[in-house]
Amino acid sequence: MMRNPDYDVVIAGGGMAGLITAASIGYNSKGKARVLVVDRNHESEPGKKTHNGWTCGDATSKRSLDYLAEHIGIRYGPPELEHPVKGVYVYSPDRKTKVLFEGEGYLFNRKLAPRRQVDDARKFGTEFLFRATAEKLTSEGGYITGVSGRKSDGSGFSYTAKIVIDATGSSSVLRRFLPIPSMIEKEIDPDDVVGTGRYIMDFEPAMDSREYFDPDYCIIHLDQFIAPAGYAWVFPKGKKKVNIGLGISKSGLDRRNRRFKMNDNLQSLIDKYVADNPVIKKAEQPHADSDSGNTKWNWQVPVRRHNDCMVANGFAVVGDSAWMPRPIDAGGISPSIYGGTILGKVVAEAVEAGDAGEGSLWRYNVEYMNTHGYPMASFEVLRRYLQTVTNEQINYGMKHFLSEEDVTAITERKHPQFNRARLMNPGLWFRVLSQLSLARGLRYTVAKSASLVDINLAYPETPAGFEAWKKRLGQELRETVEKFKPLDVAN
């Protein structure tokens, strides 16, 4: 480990993942670690994703917030937590079947939350360099030794560090141009990225229709026409306030437009989705300071499993930089909470031990996988499968093939078993035979998901076992890519 660097740790990126990691390092080092966060935003607007705001779905689970409180003593509340919800309902395209996807949670105010998170980090001595962009990693002897970049006034900066953490987002140039040998994947397949966008709106309810707006539950609509190869959402931020939007894959949208001879884009689909909602009428973008500059925009989200390796000598990735958002719903806040909390502990211990090597940081890979990441490859398979089915099949499957046990499994973030889709169930033979390809596909995802969970829970304890583990995972995933060709027509 480098002697007498400028900082023990430099974190590039002051969003949700970067700020939670900073607080976790401070907590676990008892404020002894010297930490710098480099953020491109003005100090008055920390965590801003683009010049158009803090664009996000805003939802996270109570479970992840409890994990944060338990492990680093941080408890969020108003105003950063804007509205509580009892769960997430997923609706079929015909809106006739709903499934409870998750338990209690909250809607963040993503403009105000980073201000609180900056304060949390500063309590442990974290320093900040605002209005500066990290552009390049420096290295020596096979280790990352610092980061350089440019301030908003055009002047350059360069800092040395024992460890550099990349929290700059899914298209990170730091990860892509990592200058040392590592097992970190540098590029993501374009089909593993979705375009998402949303409005935050105040409105007057035109009617009471809980499948379109529910002040107590987040709503997700599966619909291959309005959100091809993705989903749409209506998340309550109050009784008359909503975060409403959708996510789509570019290839899915292209196939949908070809099928229906249309020329829609992400924004036109969002606007149609909002206009067709029978509850949300007389809508306008909020004017309060807590929402100004954050009421409309689009962004890109990775929707594959997290990076199979997230560390190298003197370096780690977290949050969107590590492709942590959940593959099935693109949710990124909860993974960032788990990832940042775990990484901060591992980094604090590495600094204390004087060892920033890949082997010392490896426990971050292991703990994240065992705590939160192990089902993500199976959710990636389920996402791929859902891209092959029509609205009619989704309607049928949610109505006839989901059992109470499946709903419970989904709520607990486990993969459903779809036992009703088994041919050996005589009472359901007619339903199974009516949609035999659907039943077979569901059964295949169950078997494949169980195998992937087993593989992930056997994640190697040291770097020495990684290549063999990676080969085994890759073989399983390649099979699903070949089997689940994306749907070329939407019904």
Secondary structure, 3 states (H helix, E strand, C coil): CCCCCCEEEEEECCCHHHHHHHHHHHHHCCCCCCEEEECCCCCCCCCCCECCECCCCCEEEHHHHHHHHHHHCCCCCCCCEEEEECEEEEECCCCCCEEEEECCEEEECCCCHHHHHHHHHHCCCCEEECCEEEEEEEEECCEEEEEEEEECCCCEEEEEEEEEEECCCCCCHHHHCCCCCCCCCCCCCHHHEEEEEEEEEEEEECCCCCCCCCCCEEEEECCCCCCCCCEEEEEEEECCEEEEEEEECHHHHHHHHHHHCCCCCHHHHHHHHHHCCCCEEEEECCCCCCCCCCCEEEEEEECCCCCCCCEECCEEECHHHHCCCCCCCCCCHHHHHHHHHHHHHHHHHHHHHCCCCHHHHHHHHHHHHHHHHCCHHHHHHHHHHHCCCCHHHHHHHHHHCCCHHHHHHHHCCCCCCCHHHCCCCHHHHHHHHHCHHHHHHHHHHHHHHHHHHHHHHCCCCCHHHHHHHHHHHHHHHHHHHHHCCCCCCCC
